[in-house]
Amino acid sequence: MADRALDIRGLLCPLTWARVKGELLSMRAGETLEVTLDHRPALPDITRNAAELGHDVLSTSERDGAWVLVIERGP
């Protein structure tokens, strides 16, 4: 179970990454964020941008017509 959850269904790029980034910045290193989204093109963008900032995408799955990413906040 993630430390926090963020539901961004209905948002499109670049707002998807902006919301995820904002949430990650408010977290402590090692905390996890579960992100639920329905905009498929945002998946590789969020994954790439998170990695570039030192965060780890721990898992990606599909659930009930949406995608769920679990991201661990980096240092």
Sequence and secondary structure as in RCSB ss.txt:
>XXXX:A:sequence
MADRALDIRGLLCPLTWARVKGELLSMRAGETLEVTLDHRPALPDITRNAAELGHDVLSTSERDGAWVLVIERGP
>XXXX:A:secstr
  SEEEE TT  TTHHHHHHHHHHHTS TT EEEEEE  TTHHHHHHHHHHHTT EEEEEEEETTEEEEEEE   
